């Protein structure tokens, strides 16, 4: 048996450490190359959803003085949520997870974030917020996924400039940066694809939070669909985990972001600085405009924009960048 242990970026505060990942039989859903084209690329994408997670298998975490053990859930997912009070400098830190099944063993290294003392935390959606995905047209979305490799996928104009300015906003040191979190309704199957896309376009390094992994070809046909409540819960968890940071939310109007962000603003009215919603159609949606007006009434600034240069100008006027 070949094991494949997939680790994701974790995070830590002064009291708790959170690390998570998946364990698979044979391979994780990230074995593709940028040089694949046509049928080979399409097959690689479909393969991401034809995986075999391993359930109830023991995994072990090693970080600083911590040694902890847990077992995977039915979908191969595992998570360590542990008390942590050691002194730790701000920035990214390496952790290690090991797993043994009989004579087979594996060791993988991951990263976790201790945020800098920062002015803002940035929480951003992915599809149609910075990665052009056509989320409101499932057939076009699937066509683009299957026909265009990562280096052929498009990013919105000026979005990188905006995110890079948000990354350093209010920071005194060139080494320090505001913490970024990418939260999406895409499944964990697409983690490596999203991570590599962000690196390719020099988007800020981020903790990435995705939806429950899918394990069949029929699931692929509905990728990114269904309930978006998990995004609400993940954003709420991030803000609760770092309650002393002021947050900026970025999303789009193709699905439920404005309504999810409105709920977040109602729960954390003093923790939000601004909400940015990208307009994905030809015209603005009246319901979205009404939601943003309500967000404004809570004392949270908002910007409904077609092009990122408008969002950059808004961030400048608001003193965010």
URBELJO-V854992 format. One record per residue. N is the residue number from 1. PHI is phi in radians with two decimals (NA if undefined). BURIAL is 1 if it has 24 or more other ideal C-beta (glycine too) atoms within 12 Angstrom, else 0. Layout:
n:N phi:PHI burial:BURIAL
n:N phi:PHI burial:BURIAL
//
This chain:
n:1 phi:NA burial:0
n:2 phi:-1.82 burial:0
n:3 phi:-1.77 burial:1
n:4 phi:-2.33 burial:1
n:5 phi:-1.86 burial:1
n:6 phi:-1.87 burial:1
n:7 phi:-1.88 burial:1
n:8 phi:-2.01 burial:1
n:9 phi:-1.19 burial:1
n:10 phi:-1.69 burial:1
n:11 phi:-2.74 burial:1
n:12 phi:-2.59 burial:1
n:13 phi:-2.12 burial:1
n:14 phi:-1.38 burial:0
n:15 phi:-2.28 burial:0
n:16 phi:-2.56 burial:1
n:17 phi:-2.12 burial:1
n:18 phi:-2.24 burial:1
n:19 phi:-2.36 burial:1
n:20 phi:-2.63 burial:1
n:21 phi:-3.07 burial:1
n:22 phi:-2.31 burial:1
n:23 phi:-2.08 burial:1
n:24 phi:-2.15 burial:1
n:25 phi:-1.53 burial:1
n:26 phi:1.46 burial:0
n:27 phi:-2.74 burial:1
n:28 phi:-1.45 burial:1
n:29 phi:-1.42 burial:1
n:30 phi:-2.46 burial:1
n:31 phi:-1.65 burial:0
n:32 phi:-2.36 burial:1
n:33 phi:-2.26 burial:0
n:34 phi:-1.21 burial:0
n:35 phi:-1.56 burial:0
n:36 phi:-1.35 burial:0
n:37 phi:-2.32 burial:0
n:38 phi:0.98 burial:0
n:39 phi:-1.07 burial:0
n:40 phi:-1.11 burial:0
n:41 phi:-1.18 burial:1
n:42 phi:-1.02 burial:0
n:43 phi:-1.11 burial:0
n:44 phi:-1.15 burial:1
n:45 phi:-1.14 burial:1
n:46 phi:-1.08 burial:1
n:47 phi:-1.04 burial:1
n:48 phi:-1.02 burial:1
n:49 phi:-1.85 burial:1
n:50 phi:-2.05 burial:1
n:51 phi:-2.21 burial:1
n:52 phi:-2.21 burial:1
n:53 phi:-1.17 burial:1
n:54 phi:-1.90 burial:1
n:55 phi:-1.74 burial:0
n:56 phi:0.97 burial:0
n:57 phi:-1.87 burial:1
n:58 phi:-1.28 burial:0
n:59 phi:-2.24 burial:1
n:60 phi:-2.23 burial:1
n:61 phi:-1.77 burial:1
n:62 phi:-2.24 burial:1
n:63 phi:-2.66 burial:1
n:64 phi:0.89 burial:0
n:65 phi:-1.63 burial:0
n:66 phi:-1.54 burial:1
n:67 phi:-2.30 burial:0
n:68 phi:-2.44 burial:1
n:69 phi:-2.27 burial:0
n:70 phi:-2.53 burial:1
n:71 phi:-2.25 burial:0
n:72 phi:-1.26 burial:1
n:73 phi:-1.40 burial:0
n:74 phi:-1.06 burial:0
n:75 phi:-1.67 burial:1
n:76 phi:1.43 burial:1
n:77 phi:-1.37 burial:1
n:78 phi:-2.40 burial:1
n:79 phi:-2.61 burial:1
n:80 phi:-1.84 burial:1
n:81 phi:-2.08 burial:0
n:82 phi:-2.21 burial:1
n:83 phi:-1.07 burial:0
n:84 phi:-2.61 burial:1
n:85 phi:-2.25 burial:0
n:86 phi:-1.20 burial:0
n:87 phi:-1.15 burial:0
n:88 phi:-2.56 burial:1
n:89 phi:-1.28 burial:0
n:90 phi:-1.18 burial:1
n:91 phi:2.19 burial:0
n:92 phi:-1.69 burial:1
n:93 phi:-2.29 burial:1
n:94 phi:-1.52 burial:0
n:95 phi:-2.23 burial:1
n:96 phi:-2.35 burial:1
n:97 phi:-2.20 burial:1
n:98 phi:-2.13 burial:1
n:99 phi:-2.65 burial:1
n:100 phi:-2.32 burial:0
n:101 phi:-2.23 burial:1
n:102 phi:1.08 burial:0
n:103 phi:-1.59 burial:0
n:104 phi:-1.72 burial:0
n:105 phi:-2.49 burial:0
n:106 phi:-2.63 burial:1
n:107 phi:-2.26 burial:0
n:108 phi:-2.31 burial:1
n:109 phi:-1.96 burial:0
n:110 phi:-2.29 burial:1
n:111 phi:-2.21 burial:1
n:112 phi:-2.37 burial:1
n:113 phi:-1.90 burial:1
n:114 phi:-1.89 burial:1
n:115 phi:-1.04 burial:1
n:116 phi:-1.24 burial:1
n:117 phi:-1.13 burial:0
n:118 phi:-2.21 burial:1
n:119 phi:-1.38 burial:1
n:120 phi:-2.43 burial:1
n:121 phi:-1.98 burial:1
n:122 phi:-1.96 burial:1
n:123 phi:-2.01 burial:1
n:124 phi:-2.22 burial:1
n:125 phi:-1.22 burial:1
n:126 phi:-2.02 burial:1
n:127 phi:-1.13 burial:1
n:128 phi:1.16 burial:1
n:129 phi:-1.80 burial:1
n:130 phi:-2.19 burial:1
n:131 phi:-1.70 burial:1
n:132 phi:-1.22 burial:1
n:133 phi:-2.24 burial:1
n:134 phi:1.02 burial:1
n:135 phi:-1.11 burial:1
n:136 phi:-1.49 burial:0
n:137 phi:-2.37 burial:0
n:138 phi:-1.05 burial:0
n:139 phi:-1.22 burial:0
n:140 phi:-1.20 burial:0
n:141 phi:-1.07 burial:1
n:142 phi:-1.12 burial:1
n:143 phi:-1.06 burial:0
n:144 phi:-1.13 burial:1
n:145 phi:-1.04 burial:1
n:146 phi:-1.43 burial:1
n:147 phi:-1.80 burial:0
n:148 phi:-2.14 burial:1
n:149 phi:-1.24 burial:1
n:150 phi:-0.93 burial:1
n:151 phi:-1.32 burial:0
n:152 phi:-1.86 burial:0
n:153 phi:-1.27 burial:1
n:154 phi:-1.78 burial:0
n:155 phi:-2.06 burial:1
n:156 phi:-1.17 burial:1
n:157 phi:-1.04 burial:0
n:158 phi:1.25 burial:0
n:159 phi:-1.17 burial:1
n:160 phi:-1.14 burial:1
n:161 phi:-1.05 burial:1
n:162 phi:-1.12 burial:1
n:163 phi:-1.16 burial:1
n:164 phi:-1.16 burial:1
n:165 phi:-1.20 burial:1
n:166 phi:-1.13 burial:1
n:167 phi:-1.11 burial:1
n:168 phi:-1.82 burial:1
n:169 phi:-1.03 burial:1
n:170 phi:1.34 burial:1
n:171 phi:-1.60 burial:0
n:172 phi:-1.48 burial:0
n:173 phi:-1.93 burial:0
n:174 phi:-1.16 burial:0
n:175 phi:-1.36 burial:0
n:176 phi:-1.40 burial:0
n:177 phi:-2.69 burial:1
n:178 phi:-1.23 burial:1
n:179 phi:-1.40 burial:1
n:180 phi:-1.91 burial:1
n:181 phi:-2.31 burial:1
n:182 phi:-1.76 burial:1
n:183 phi:-2.12 burial:1
n:184 phi:-2.50 burial:1
n:185 phi:-1.52 burial:1
n:186 phi:-1.19 burial:1
n:187 phi:-1.50 burial:1
n:188 phi:-1.02 burial:1
n:189 phi:-0.94 burial:1
n:190 phi:-1.72 burial:1
n:191 phi:-0.98 burial:1
n:192 phi:-1.16 burial:1
n:193 phi:-1.04 burial:1
n:194 phi:-1.15 burial:1
n:195 phi:-1.09 burial:1
n:196 phi:-1.20 burial:0
n:197 phi:-1.10 burial:1
n:198 phi:-1.09 burial:1
n:199 phi:-1.15 burial:0
n:200 phi:-1.03 burial:0
n:201 phi:-1.73 burial:1
n:202 phi:1.05 burial:0
n:203 phi:-1.32 burial:1
n:204 phi:-1.00 burial:1
n:205 phi:-1.10 burial:1
n:206 phi:-2.47 burial:1
n:207 phi:-1.30 burial:1
n:208 phi:-1.96 burial:1
n:209 phi:-2.16 burial:1
n:210 phi:-2.14 burial:1
n:211 phi:-1.63 burial:1
n:212 phi:-0.79 burial:1
n:213 phi:-1.12 burial:1
n:214 phi:-2.02 burial:1
n:215 phi:-2.26 burial:1
n:216 phi:-2.60 burial:0
n:217 phi:-1.13 burial:0
n:218 phi:-1.13 burial:0
n:219 phi:-1.13 burial:1
n:220 phi:-1.02 burial:1
n:221 phi:-1.12 burial:0
n:222 phi:-2.06 burial:0
n:223 phi:-1.03 burial:1
n:224 phi:1.37 burial:1
n:225 phi:-1.70 burial:1
n:226 phi:1.50 burial:0
n:227 phi:-1.15 burial:0
n:228 phi:-1.89 burial:1
n:229 phi:-1.09 burial:0
n:230 phi:-1.07 burial:1
n:231 phi:-1.14 burial:1
n:232 phi:-1.02 burial:1
n:233 phi:-1.14 burial:0
n:234 phi:-1.18 burial:1
n:235 phi:-1.15 burial:1
n:236 phi:-1.06 burial:1
n:237 phi:-1.11 burial:1
n:238 phi:-1.10 burial:1
n:239 phi:-1.14 burial:1
n:240 phi:-1.19 burial:0
n:241 phi:-1.26 burial:1
n:242 phi:-2.16 burial:1
n:243 phi:-1.27 burial:0
n:244 phi:-1.63 burial:0
n:245 phi:-1.77 burial:1
n:246 phi:-1.59 burial:1
n:247 phi:-1.95 burial:1
n:248 phi:-2.05 burial:1
n:249 phi:-1.90 burial:1
n:250 phi:-2.22 burial:1
n:251 phi:-2.71 burial:1
n:252 phi:-2.55 burial:1
n:253 phi:-1.73 burial:1
n:254 phi:-1.32 burial:1
n:255 phi:-2.36 burial:1
n:256 phi:-2.04 burial:1
n:257 phi:-0.92 burial:1
n:258 phi:-1.02 burial:1
n:259 phi:-1.32 burial:1
n:260 phi:-1.13 burial:1
n:261 phi:-1.19 burial:1
n:262 phi:-1.07 burial:1
n:263 phi:-1.07 burial:1
n:264 phi:-1.10 burial:1
n:265 phi:-1.11 burial:1
n:266 phi:-1.20 burial:0
n:267 phi:-1.43 burial:0
n:268 phi:-2.15 burial:1
n:269 phi:-1.11 burial:0
n:270 phi:-1.74 burial:0
n:271 phi:-1.76 burial:1
n:272 phi:-1.90 burial:1
n:273 phi:-1.66 burial:1
n:274 phi:-2.75 burial:1
n:275 phi:-2.17 burial:1
n:276 phi:-1.99 burial:1
n:277 phi:-2.18 burial:1
n:278 phi:-1.41 burial:1
n:279 phi:-1.44 burial:1
n:280 phi:-1.73 burial:1
n:281 phi:-1.80 burial:0
n:282 phi:-1.25 burial:0
n:283 phi:-2.22 burial:0
n:284 phi:-1.29 burial:0
n:285 phi:-1.61 burial:1
n:286 phi:-1.07 burial:0
n:287 phi:-1.12 burial:0
n:288 phi:-1.19 burial:1
n:289 phi:-1.05 burial:0
n:290 phi:-1.15 burial:0
n:291 phi:-1.10 burial:1
n:292 phi:-1.17 burial:1
n:293 phi:-1.10 burial:0
n:294 phi:-1.18 burial:0
n:295 phi:-1.06 burial:1
n:296 phi:-1.05 burial:0
n:297 phi:-1.17 burial:0
n:298 phi:-1.56 burial:1
n:299 phi:1.53 burial:0
n:300 phi:-1.86 burial:1
n:301 phi:-1.21 burial:1
n:302 phi:-2.43 burial:1
n:303 phi:-2.54 burial:1
n:304 phi:-1.86 burial:1
n:305 phi:-2.32 burial:1
n:306 phi:-1.64 burial:0
n:307 phi:-2.08 burial:0
n:308 phi:-1.14 burial:1
n:309 phi:-1.11 burial:0
n:310 phi:-1.20 burial:0
n:311 phi:-1.14 burial:1
n:312 phi:-1.10 burial:1
n:313 phi:-1.08 burial:0
n:314 phi:-1.10 burial:1
n:315 phi:-1.07 burial:1
n:316 phi:-1.19 burial:0
n:317 phi:-1.08 burial:0
n:318 phi:-1.43 burial:1
n:319 phi:1.31 burial:0
n:320 phi:-1.37 burial:1
n:321 phi:-2.11 burial:1
//
